[in-house]
Each structure stands twice: as structure tokens, then as C-alpha cells.
Amino acid sequence: VRPQPSHPLSALGAMAGYDPEREPAQLLQGIKPSDQATWFSGGTAHILPAERAQASFDVEKMITCVDGGKKNTMKRRFIVDSTEDFTGPVVDARKYDLDRDGMEGSIAEALDHFIKIHRPHVERGYVPEEHEMLFMNLGGMMGGYPGYGLFCSTLLGQCDPEQIMWWLPKAIMCQITGCYAQTELGHGSNVRGLETTATYDKETQTFILETPTLTSMKYWPSSMVSATHAVVYAQLIIEGKEYGVHVFMVQLRDEAFRPMPGVEVGDLGSKVGEQCIDIGYLRMKQVRVPRNCMLAKRQRVSKDGKYKKLNEGAKEGGDKMAYLTMMGARVTLMGSAASCLAKASTVAVRYAAVRKQGFKDTTPGISHRSEEFSILDYKMTQYRLLKQLSFAFASRFTYNWLTERMNALKGGLGGTELLGDASDLPEMHASSAGLKGLCCERASLGIEDCRKACGGAGYLLTSGVAALEADFKWRATAEGDTVVMLLQTARYLIKSAAAARKGEE
């Protein structure tokens, strides 16, 4: 008697006997490196050490060169190694299966992870410098609280000394969390066109912040939903007169984490990647903040509504220093392009070195155990992967150079004043825009090609490279779309060429 075929859906009954101890993560716990092929090893442990031994250069010297000096190498290792002792779902493959919302969701877990890493260090007086955000990115610490960098750097660059003492220590200690609220639904790169308003009321000595239209809502700020405060860019209006875009410190939530009166804040929903980061929107209706909540490093509004700039007689270009935050963000994004493409290249090159494909001896009838080529032996694979690796190196060296230029303008690491030649600002703007556009676009495409080069294994989120491709690609748009960035550089070059033809410097 022939057995009756089981119904295809009958296999679902096996779910009732599901054993969590037999999850892939549990079953693979016995795997360990070995030179011999066994049930728990592919016998490939010797391959990568052998490949590394063929290096024609001193590896430690190359590391120091890439980092920009021994001091930076020591600091990078300190920052990256700070994550090694931490456990939890956001530091292993379980992060790909977390829901976004809730106290145990990916957003909450990632923010908690970030704070736990930083708090012991900042309590000892350690204050991260702007360029160290790249090292945090390498250590996987920026995923949970990207607002940390822009929020703190804006306070440092736009506040007067008294305001810095009010807010910056709390921001660094994560006693308050913040976000950078500049971009609106209707305006991004055209900062002068922002529609959010801050109208001064002499009677109460407060600014009234409004997002009067749908397109004026603050749209797409990272860490918006988890933030207690925001640095809000708005048009300053005093007695009907417009004074341009200024920055205001606005409290979004009370001590119970409920939105403040007049504040509407929400999450924009799931994205292509980086689900552990909350991206939100902000709408304000008659939100009042005290007069001293306008960041006052370069201007002030008196009690009776008199507007006064504080940089009369300062070097030319002082007004443009307010845009250093955006320029710094573009440089940081360029650095993240270098680091993320380097990660993807590392994964793909290691995989290509270990993965075998094609017999070296093609004689008919040979044993299936005969020696095979590594796919990295093939010229096309080398061309495909090494061009990505070389661009990662080029991007990193260019980032180092651009960071030095920015620091020279601002008076060193952590500086916020224009101490260099103001005439360099147009070139710096053009360079940061074009290089951000080029590097982020190339890195986005390069990471995807590295993923494809890993075959089917590259499609798994646990490969590292698949998730990296999805997580990185927003950087090609953030702080300026690639085409817009390249056009800004092109405009500067055309203008410079026209000046050169006239004999001008």
C-alpha cells in the first residue's frame, strides 16, 4: 500500500514543538576555527593568517598612517574597544529580529546601549571631540543616538559661555537627549527658506515658535522621538521685521517624557535600514521659550526687543560661521563613507579569500577533494573588490585632510571660532559639499557591490554587509543630495575658472 502524501500545511503542526535551543544561533555555538574540516569547522582557519603574512608593508605603520598618527590610533582603539564587554540584542545578530517600538524594541535598546557605553567615561570628565564621532561609528556606537554629535556640536558652536554651562554638560552626560531640527518637509538645503518662525514677545520676554504650515514641520531629524530637547532653526521676527534664521533651544518633553504644551512630535515609521534609529517630525503651535533660549554666541535680543550682533569688527565671514555645523556634518558623513566602505570591503575580501570555486586541475575524473582556487585568485574578483578597498583608503585620507582644514579654520580640535582666513570658507564649502556627495554616493554603490560579490551569503543580514548596505544609503541624501552637492562644487569651480581667466586670484 502506497503511503498517502501529507498535506503541505501539515508541517505547520511541527511549530507546536518548536525548541528555541535548536535555533541556528544555538546550533552553531560549537563552531570553532580549525585547519581540519570537521562537523564544526570548514578547515579554513589557516587561510586568512597566510594571506596577511604576504603583506608587503608594515601593518602597524599603515594603521597609524590611516588614523592620522599614533595618538589617533590609541584613541580609536580605546573608543572601539569600549564596546567589547557589552552584551545584549543590539550587539549581535538578534538586533535584526527586534521590533522597533516599546521598551525592549530596537530604538530603546540602542539608545540604552549608547548611554551605558558613554556614561562611565563622561563621568570621569572625558568629552568626545568632533572627529571622534568617526571612531564611534567604527565601534558601532552611533546607531542608537546619532543626534548626540549634531546636538552637542551645535550647542558648542552657537551658544555663549553661559549657555554652554547650562546645557552642554547635561547633553554630554545624556541627562538630556537632543536632536538637530533644521530640515523641514518643504525645505532642506535652502536654509534661508525655512518656514518655522520664532516671534519675540516683549511683554513676556519669550519667543513664540510656530510651524504654521504643513511644509514647515521639522521633518526627518534623527533621534527626534527619543529627544527631550531640540536645537530648532527658525526665522527670527521682532515687531514684524525678519532677522533671518537663528537657533533656539526648545524643550520637547517634560520629566515624565510627555510632549510639552503645543508640541507635537512623532515617528515617521520604518525605513529601508537602521531601524534602531528613530526619525521623526516636530510641529509647534504657540510654543514659548525664554529669551535666553536663543543661542547667543553671535547675537542677542534685549528685553525691549533690540537686536544686536556681537561680531561687528570681527573677521569677514563671521556670519557664515553659523553654517560650520552643516559643513562639519558633511565632513563627518564623508568619514563614515570611508569607514563603512572599508568594513564592507573587509567582509567581502575575507569571504573571497576563504570561499573556493573551481578546480586548479581540470583533468577529467579528478577527485572532488582536489585543490580549488580561492575566488580572490580571479582577476575579475580582485578588480571588483580592490577598487572598493582603494577608494575607502582614498576617502579616509581625504577626510583626514579636510578635517585638518576645518580645524585650522576653527582654531584647533573643538574650536568654534573663525581663526583662519575667512577667504577659505568658499573653497571649504565647495570641497566639503563635493567630497560628501562623491564619497557617500560611491560608498553606497560600493557597499552594494561588495554584498553582491559575497554571493548568496551576502544576502543574509548576519553577513554584516547586507545590513550595512541598507543602513548606509541614507547618507547619500542626508545634509544634501548627491547631485545638489556636486552642483555646488561645480558652481564654485566655474566661478573660479572665470576669475582665473580675468587674472584674478
Sequence and secondary structure as in RCSB ss.txt:
>XXXX:A:sequence
VRPQPSHPLSALGAMAGYDPEREPAQLLQGIKPSDQATWFSGGTAHILPAERAQASFDVEKMITCVDGGKKNTMK
RRFIVDSTEDFTGPVVDARKYDLDRDGMEGSIAEALDHFIKIHRPHVERGYVPEEHEMLFMNLGGMMGGYPGYGL
FCSTLLGQCDPEQIMWWLPKAIMCQITGCYAQTELGHGSNVRGLETTATYDKETQTFILETPTLTSMKYWPSSMV
SATHAVVYAQLIIEGKEYGVHVFMVQLRDEAFRPMPGVEVGDLGSKVGEQCIDIGYLRMKQVRVPRNCMLAKRQR
VSKDGKYKKLNEGAKEGGDKMAYLTMMGARVTLMGSAASCLAKASTVAVRYAAVRKQGFKDTTPGISHRSEEFSI
LDYKMTQYRLLKQLSFAFASRFTYNWLTERMNALKGGLGGTELLGDASDLPEMHASSAGLKGLCCERASLGIEDC
RKACGGAGYLLTSGVAALEADFKWRATAEGDTVVMLLQTARYLIKSAAAARKGEE
>XXXX:A:secstr
       GGGGGGGGGG  GGGSHHHHGGG    SSEETTEES TTHHHHHHHT SS HHHHHHHHHTSHHHHHH
HHHHHHTTTT  SGGGSGGGGG  SSSTTSHHHHHHHHHHHHHHHHHTTT    TTHHHHHHHTT SSS THHHH
HHHHHHHHS HHHHHHHHHHHHTTSS EEEE  BSS SS GGG   EEEEETTTTEEEEE  SGGGSEEEEET T
T SEEEEEEEEEETTEEEEEEEEEEE B TTS B TTEEEEE    SS TTS EEEEEESSEEEEGGGB  SSEE
E TT  EEES TTS TTGGGGGGHHHHHHHHHHHHHHHHHHHHHHHHHHHHHHH EEEES   TT  TTS EEEG
GGSHHHHHHHHHHHHHHHHHHHHHHHHHHHHHHHHTSTT  S  S GGGHHHHHHHHHHHHHHHHHHHHHHHHHH
HHHTGGGGGSGGGSHHHHHHHHGGGGTTTS HHHHHHHHHHHHHHHHHHHHTT  
